[in-house]
């Protein structure tokens, strides 16, 4: 009898677009089966304000993906990000007793100890990411498996979320008739889909520029050393245009997409563009430079905030692989160029990797998070890493 196919699904319930990716597990590979997206609703400034509207957005995206994949979705991994996310480093000592060889179970138990932090009333534990271990006081050991010791200390990066925001999102997804397999940080999901082992080993950051927030995660070796949420997003770029040019948000978004660039000098700045006017008035003209000056100022501010976070963590100018940009806000022309200038490192788009038969038309940075969520769903089902990666400390992301 043929074995029933096993599906792995991720849902990125973003504040601008909601995306669903369906994959199927085949041996030790993950193959693309279908995807769908819908306009998001129910969000205001990165927080859920209308759970019913959000649920409807999720349902529309899932139904679109179901039609494309010709399967029914019953469960998925869901991503969270934005201002409700906080993070920090935790460590905890595990006394092994007599000296003996450290086993994988010991490493996992030490990590669990380190993740047992006292949280404020409205905080929930979202994710625990391993950093390294100390063995009998010797710090900085990535993989202590097999070492003989009597004391093992785990250092972890702990990500928490507003419990209310988490529960509201879970409720909205469940009302769309989807069971929640797991929740995870959107920036970590994006990294899971786009960062390879060689990138992590040399130091890399993922900057997920969403509609209403920007989330950052930094890896050094296989360890997540920093994550943060920055209250500057794609919507800020659009609102700046709307305010200065006195146009609607819809028209401002069109101007940004069709003519905008985050760095002066990369386009024909003296070209005239048409600025829509209110009904009954003739359109106006402005130079492309006027538009791009607005966008450049906001992009500079965004990446300067990212640099401040890196400097506070003591890791500025240490990331050889530089910055990977994803999310809808990263699609603006010139964003990589501005990131390289401000962050003083290489920058490129973070596009989805590791899913067989991934469509070329979806090899865009705004699909990276949804792809990562689907890959994580696959990992939950198989408890293994796929052939695109070598096993290592990152595999212990699973709780």
For each residue, the residues with C-beta under 8 A, 3 or more apart:
1:
2:
3:
4:
5: 24 25
6: 24 25 381
7: 22 23 24 25 33 71 73
8: 22 23 24 25 30 77 374 375 377 378 380 381
9: 20 21 22 23 65 73 75 76 77 373 374 377
10: 20 21 76 77 78 79 189 369 370 371 372 373 374 375 376 377
11: 18 19 20 58 61 62 76 77 78 79 173 178 370 373
12: 18 19 20 79 186 189 369 370 373
13: 18 40 54 57 58 78 79 169 172 173
14: 17 18 19 40 210 211 328 369
15: 40 43 46 82 210 211 212 213
16: 39 40 210 211 212 234 235 328
17: 14 37 38 39 40 211 328 366
18: 11 12 13 14 37 38 39 40 57 58 60 61
19: 11 12 14 35 36 37 61 366 367 369 370
20: 9 10 11 12 35 36 37 58 61 62 64 65 73 76 370
21: 9 10 32 35 65 367 370 371 373 374
22: 7 8 9 32 33 34 35 65 66 68 69 71 73 374
23: 7 8 9 30 31 32 33 355 374 375 377 378
24: 5 6 7 8 30 31 33
25: 5 6 7 8 29 30 31 378 381 382
26: 29 30 31 356
27:
28: 382 384 386 387
29: 25 26 356 386 387
30: 8 23 24 25 26 354 355 356 374 375 378 386
31: 23 24 25 26 355 356 357
32: 21 22 23 35 355 356 357 358 359
33: 7 22 23 24 68 69 71
34: 22 65 66 67 68 69 70 71
35: 19 20 21 22 32 64 65 68 69 359 362 367 370
36: 19 20 60 61 62 63 64 65 66 67 68
37: 17 18 19 20 61 64
38: 17 18 57 60 61 64
39: 16 17 18 57
40: 13 14 15 16 17 18 43 54 57 211
41: 50 53 54 56 57
42: 48 49 50 51 52 53 54 55 56 57 172
43: 15 40 46 47 48 49 54 211 212
44: 47 49
45: 83 212
46: 15 43 82 83 84 210 212 213 231 233
47: 43 44 82 83 84 165
48: 42 43 51 54 165 168 169 172
49: 42 43 44
50: 41 42 53 54
51: 42 48 54 55 168 171 172 175
52: 42 55 56 172 175
53: 41 42 50 56 57
54: 13 40 41 42 43 48 50 51 57 58 169 172
55: 42 51 52 58 59 172 173 175 176
56: 41 42 52 53 59 60 176
57: 13 18 38 39 40 41 42 53 54 60 61
58: 11 13 18 20 54 55 61 62 172 173 176 178
59: 55 56 62 63 176 177
60: 18 36 38 56 57 63 64
61: 11 18 19 20 36 37 38 57 58 64 65
62: 11 20 36 58 59 65 66 73 76 176 178
63: 36 59 60 66 67
64: 20 35 36 37 38 60 61 67 68
65: 9 20 21 22 34 35 36 61 62 68 69 73
66: 22 34 36 62 63 69 70 71 72 73
67: 34 36 63 64 70
68: 22 33 34 35 36 64 65
69: 22 33 34 35 65 66
70: 34 66 67
71: 7 22 33 34 66
72: 66
73: 7 9 20 22 62 65 66 76 178
74: 177 178 179
75: 9 178 179 180 181
76: 9 10 11 20 62 73 173 178 179 180 181 373 377
77: 8 9 10 11 180 181 182 183 184 189 373 374 376 377 380
78: 10 11 13 169 170 173 180 182 183 184 373
79: 10 11 12 13 183 184 185 186 189 369 370 372 373
80: 84 85 126 161 165 166 169 183 184 185 186
81: 85 185 186 187 208 210 213 215 229
82: 15 46 47 85 210 212 213 215 229
83: 45 46 47 213 229 231
84: 46 47 80 161 162 165 166
85: 80 81 82 126 159 160 161 185 215 227 229
86: 123 159 160 161 229
87: 157 158 159 160 226 227 228
88: 157 158
89: 131 155 156 157 158
90: 114 115 117 155 156 157 158
91: 114 134 153 154 155 156
92: 110 113 114 116 153 154
93: 113 151 152 153
94: 106 109 110 113 151 152 153 154
95: 150 151
96: 99 100 102 106 149 150 151 152
97: 100 150
98: 150
99: 96 148 149 150
100: 96 97 148 149 150
101: 146 147 148
102: 96 106 107 135 144 145 146 147 148 149 152
103: 106 107 145
104: 107 108 145
105: 108 109
106: 94 96 102 103 109 110 152
107: 102 103 104 110 111 133 144 145 152 154 396
108: 104 105 111 112 396
109: 94 105 106 112 113
110: 92 94 106 107 113 114 133 152 153 154
111: 107 108 114 115 128 130 154 156 396
112: 108 109 115 116
113: 92 93 94 109 110 116 154
114: 90 91 92 110 111 128 154 155 156 158
115: 90 111 112 125 128 156 158 399
116: 92 112 113
117: 90 125 158
118:
119: 123 124 125 160
120: 123
121: 163
122: 162 163 164
123: 86 119 120 160 161 162 163
124: 119 160 161 162 163 166
125: 115 117 119 128 158 159 160
126: 80 85 159 160 161 166 183 184 185
127: 158 159 184 185 188 397 399
128: 111 114 115 125 156 157 158 159 397 399
129: 156 157 158 159 188 223 224 397
130: 111 154 155 156 157 222 223 224 393 394 396 397
131: 89 155 156 157 223 224 225
132: 139 140 141 142 155 221 223 393
133: 107 110 141 142 143 144 152 153 154 155
134: 91 137 138 139 140 141 151 152 153 155
135: 102 138 141 144 147 149 151 152 153
136: 149 150 151
137: 134 151
138: 134 135 141
139: 132 134 153
140: 132 134
141: 132 133 134 135 138 144 147
142: 132 133 221 222 223 392 393
143: 133 392 393
144: 102 107 133 135 141 147 149 152
145: 102 103 104 107
146: 101 102
147: 101 102 135 141 144
148: 99 100 101 102
149: 96 99 100 102 135 136 144 152
150: 95 96 97 98 99 100 136
151: 93 94 95 96 134 135 136 137
152: 93 94 96 102 106 107 110 133 134 135 144 149
153: 91 92 93 94 110 133 134 135 139
154: 91 92 94 107 110 111 113 114 130 133
155: 89 90 91 114 130 131 132 133 134
156: 89 90 91 111 114 115 128 129 130 131
157: 87 88 89 90 128 129 130 131 223 224 225 226 227
158: 87 88 89 90 114 115 117 125 127 128 129
159: 85 86 87 125 126 127 128 129 185 188 227
160: 85 86 87 119 123 124 125 126
161: 80 84 85 86 123 124 126 165 166 183
162: 84 122 123 124 165 166
163: 121 122 123 124 166 167
164: 122 167 168
165: 47 48 80 84 161 162 168 169
166: 80 84 124 126 161 162 163 169 170 183
167: 163 164 170 171
168: 48 51 164 165 171 172
169: 13 48 54 78 80 165 166 172 173 183
170: 78 166 167 173 174 180 183
171: 51 167 168 174 175
172: 13 42 48 51 52 54 55 58 168 169 175 176
173: 11 13 55 58 76 78 169 170 176 178 180
174: 170 171 177 178 179 180
175: 51 52 55 171 172
176: 55 56 58 59 62 172 173
177: 59 74 174
178: 11 58 62 73 74 75 76 173 174
179: 74 75 76 174
180: 75 76 77 78 170 173 174 183
181: 75 76 77 377 380
182: 77 78 376 377 380
183: 77 78 79 80 126 161 166 169 170 180
184: 77 78 79 80 126 127 188 189 373 376
185: 79 80 81 85 126 127 159 188 189 215 217 227
186: 12 79 80 81 189 190 208 210 215 369
187: 81 190 191 206 207 208 215 216 217 227
188: 127 129 159 184 185 191 192 217 224 227 372 397
189: 10 12 77 79 184 185 186 192 193 369 372 373 376
190: 186 187 193 194 206 208 217 326 327 350 368 369 372
191: 187 188 194 195 206 217 219 324 350 372
192: 188 189 195 372 375 376
193: 189 190 350 352 353 354 355 368 369 371 372 375
194: 190 191 206 324 326 350 351 352 353 368 372
195: 191 192 199 200 204 206 219 324 350
196: 199 200 353 388 389
197: 200 201 222 389 390 392 394
198: 201 202 321
199: 195 196 202 204 219 321 324
200: 195 196 197 203 204 219 220 221 222 394
201: 197 198 221 222
202: 198 199 319 320 321
203: 200 218 219 220 221 315 318 319 320 321
204: 195 199 200 218 219 319 320 321 322 323 324
205: 216 217 218 219 306 310 319 322 323 324
206: 187 190 191 194 195 216 217 218 323 324 326 350
207: 187 214 215 216 306 323 324 325 326 327 330 339
208: 81 186 187 190 214 215 216 326 327 330 368 369
209: 214 233 234 302 325 326 327 328 329 330 335
210: 14 15 16 46 81 82 186 213 214 215 233 234 327 328 329
211: 14 15 16 17 40 43 233 234 235 328 329
212: 15 16 43 45 46 82 233 234 235
213: 15 46 81 82 83 210 229 230 231 233
214: 207 208 209 210 229 230 231 232 233 302 306 327 329
215: 81 82 85 185 186 187 207 208 210 227 228 229 230
216: 187 205 206 207 208 226 227 228 229 230 306 309
217: 185 187 188 190 191 205 206 224 226 227
218: 203 204 205 206 224 225 226 227 310 313 315 319
219: 191 195 199 200 203 204 205 222 223 224 225
220: 200 203 223 225 315 318 319
221: 132 142 200 201 203 393
222: 130 142 197 200 201 219 392 393 394
223: 129 130 131 132 142 157 219 220 393
224: 129 130 131 157 188 217 218 219 227
225: 131 157 218 219 220 313 315
226: 87 157 216 217 218 309 310 313 315
227: 85 87 157 159 185 187 188 215 216 217 218 224
228: 87 215 216 309
229: 81 82 83 85 86 213 214 215 216
230: 213 214 215 216 302 305 306 309
231: 46 83 213 214
232: 214 236 298 301 302 305
233: 46 209 210 211 212 213 214 236 329
234: 16 209 210 211 212 237 238 327 328 329 332
235: 16 211 212 238 239
236: 232 233 239 240 298 302
237: 234 240 241 256 260 294 295 298 299 329 332
238: 234 235 241 242 249 252 253 256
239: 235 236 242 243 249 252
240: 236 237 243 244 294 295 297 298
241: 237 238 244 245 247 252 255 256 260 291 294 295
242: 238 239 245 246 247 248 249 251 252
243: 239 240 246
244: 240 241 294
245: 241 242 252 255 275 286 291
246: 242 243
247: 241 242 251 252 255 275 276 277
248: 242 251 252 276
249: 238 239 242 252 253
250: 253 254
251: 242 247 248 254 255 276
252: 238 239 241 242 245 247 248 249 255 256
253: 238 249 250 256 257
254: 250 251 257 258
255: 241 245 247 251 252 258 259 260 273 275 291
256: 237 238 241 252 253 259 260 291 295 332
257: 253 254 260 331 332
258: 254 255
259: 255 256 267 273 288 291
260: 237 241 255 256 257 291 292 295 332 333
261: 264 266 267 288 292 295 296 332 333 334
262: 292 295 296 299 332 333 334 335 337 338
263: 266 292 296 299 334 337 338 341
264: 261 269 289 292 293 296
265: 269
266: 261 263 333 334 337
267: 259 261 271 288 292 333 334
268: 271 288
269: 264 265 287 288 289 292
270: 287 288 289
271: 267 268 287 288
272: 285 286 287 288
273: 255 259 285 286 287 288 291
274: 283 284 285
275: 245 247 255 283 284 285 286
276: 247 248 251 283
277: 247 281 282 283 284
278: 281
279:
280:
281: 277 278
282: 277
283: 274 275 276 277
284: 274 275 277
285: 272 273 274 275
286: 245 272 273 275 290 291
287: 269 270 271 272 273 290 291
288: 259 261 267 268 269 270 271 272 273 291 292
289: 264 269 270 292 293
290: 286 287 293 294
291: 241 245 255 256 259 260 273 286 287 288 294 295
292: 260 261 262 263 264 267 269 288 289 295 296 334
293: 264 289 290 296 297
294: 237 240 241 244 290 291 297 298
295: 237 240 241 256 260 261 262 291 292 298 299 332 334
296: 261 262 263 264 292 293 299 300 334 338
297: 240 293 294 300 301
298: 232 236 237 240 294 295 301 302
299: 237 262 263 295 296 302 303 332 334 335 338
300: 296 297 303 304 338 342
301: 232 297 298 304 305
302: 209 214 230 232 236 298 299 305 306
303: 299 300 306 307 338 339 341 342 343
304: 300 301 307 308 342
305: 230 232 301 302 308 309
306: 205 207 214 216 230 302 303 309 310 323 342 343
307: 303 304 310 311 316 342 343
308: 304 305 311 312
309: 216 226 228 230 305 306 312 313
310: 205 218 226 306 307 313 315 316 319 343
311: 307 308 314 316
312: 308 309
313: 218 225 226 309 310
314: 311
315: 203 218 220 225 226 310 318 319
316: 307 310 311 343 344
317: 344 345
318: 203 220 315
319: 202 203 204 205 218 220 310 315 322 323 345
320: 202 203 204 345
321: 198 199 202 203 204 324 346
322: 204 205 319 340 343 345 346 347 348
323: 204 205 206 207 306 319 339 340 343 345 346 347 348
324: 191 194 195 199 204 205 206 207 321 347 348 349 350
325: 207 209 330 335 336 339 347 348 349 350 365
326: 190 194 206 207 208 209 330 349 350 351 365 366 368 369
327: 190 207 208 209 210 214 234 330 365 366 368 369
328: 14 16 17 209 210 211 234 331 366
329: 209 210 211 214 233 234 237 332 335
330: 207 208 209 325 326 327 335 349 350 365 366
331: 257 328 335 364 365 366
332: 234 237 256 257 260 261 262 295 299 329 335
333: 260 261 262 266 267
334: 261 262 263 266 267 292 295 296 299 337 338
335: 209 262 299 325 329 330 331 332 338 339 347
336: 325 339 340 347 348 349
337: 262 263 266 334 340 341 347
338: 262 263 296 299 300 303 334 335 341 342
339: 207 303 323 325 335 336 342 343 345 347
340: 322 323 336 337 343 344 345 346 347
341: 263 303 337 338 344
342: 300 303 304 306 307 338 339
343: 303 306 307 310 316 322 323 339 340 347
344: 316 317 340 341
345: 317 319 320 322 323 339 340
346: 321 322 323 340
347: 322 323 324 325 335 336 337 339 340 343
348: 322 323 324 325 336
349: 324 325 326 330 336 364 365
350: 190 191 193 194 195 206 324 325 326 330 365 368
351: 194 326 363 364 365 368
352: 193 194 355 358 362 363 367 368 371 372
353: 193 194 196 388
354: 30 193 375 386 388 389
355: 23 30 31 32 193 352 358 371 374 375
356: 26 29 30 31 32
357: 31 32
358: 32 352 355 362 363 371
359: 32 35 362 363
360: 363
361: 364
362: 35 352 358 359 367
363: 351 352 358 359 360 367
364: 331 349 351 361 367 368
365: 325 326 327 330 331 349 350 351 368
366: 17 19 326 327 328 330 331
367: 19 21 35 352 362 363 364 370 371
368: 190 193 194 208 326 327 350 351 352 364 365 371 372
369: 10 12 14 19 79 186 189 190 193 208 326 327 372 373
370: 10 11 12 19 20 21 35 79 367 373 374
371: 10 21 193 352 355 358 367 368 374 375
372: 10 79 188 189 190 191 192 193 194 352 368 369 375 376
373: 9 10 11 12 21 76 77 78 79 184 189 369 370 376 377
374: 8 9 10 21 22 23 30 77 355 370 371 377 378
375: 8 10 23 30 192 193 354 355 371 372 378 379 386
376: 10 77 182 184 189 192 372 373 379 380
377: 8 9 10 23 76 77 181 182 373 374 380 381
378: 8 23 25 30 374 375 381 382 386
379: 375 376 382 383 384 385 386 398
380: 8 77 181 182 376 377 383 398
381: 6 8 25 377 378
382: 25 28 378 379
383: 379 380 398
384: 28 379
385: 379 389 390 391 394 395
386: 28 29 30 354 375 378 379 389
387: 28 29
388: 196 353 354
389: 196 197 354 385 386 392 394
390: 197 385
391: 385 395
392: 142 143 197 222 389 395
393: 130 132 142 143 221 222 223 396
394: 130 197 200 222 385 389 397
395: 385 391 392 398
396: 107 108 111 130 393
397: 127 128 129 130 188 394
398: 379 380 383 395
399: 115 127 128
